[in-house]
């Protein structure tokens, strides 16, 4: 538990939310943490928003710690979003007792800007939660409901809005776009998630870097700290079994949206769940 004079951090908030039982999670757990975070911690995030989109010129310990802290805060977000998601096949805890308004209140008080709908579906901004399959396979993806808002931290995308969509199977396939593993994500109720922290120890898992996506006038910058261009994957990796378009879609959506064209070429059933896209990046 945090002591009164300890630096404010997201990990203790995450652990306190896990430990909390019963109602009033926001007033009991979040509000006291927010009261301590209003000054230095909010300034810490503002520093992250300003500095992280710039590529580092060399080793930068401060930048590494900012990415770790944003990752920890994204874990808090993952917990607080659980109540707004459909139950999964093996559903357990439904998340803390919070409302969407309380979720927004936490992050706006930390300096973030919420957003919901848009004139059209955009995988940069929207996470597909459920697909209504249109009879016309060429029908474009259209948002039918926003389940939770997205969040900007300056020009950095902190979290995508969760949406239900209607789409033709050539654009988003039901059972794939809404149920295939979601990468760069710690926890969801309704689908498997794959995160670089999974499988690490109690402390080591928190040394995971936040994925940085930035929208600029010149175009989107996806996973800007990745070391491998999405079109230049290793020939001996599972990713080489995906077409270039499928790899780009996976990077944008953070999941597969249709069954891979070359699924039958895989070395084993379910190989599509063993992809490792965490080093991919794309600009423009």
Secondary structure, DSSP 8 states (H G I E B T S, - for coil): ---TTS---HHHHHHHHHH--SS-HIIIIIHHHHHHHTTHHHHHHHHHHHHTTS--SS--HHHHHHHHHHHHHHHHHHHHHGGGS---TT------S--HHHHHHHHHTTT-EEE---SS--TTTEEEEEEEE-SSTT---EEEEEEE-EEEETTEEEE-EEEEEEE-TTT--TTTTTTS-EET-S--SSS-EE-TTTT--TTGGG-------EEETTEEEESTT-SEETTS--TTSGGGGS-HHHHHHHHHHSS-SS--TTGGGSSSTTGGGG---TTEEEE-
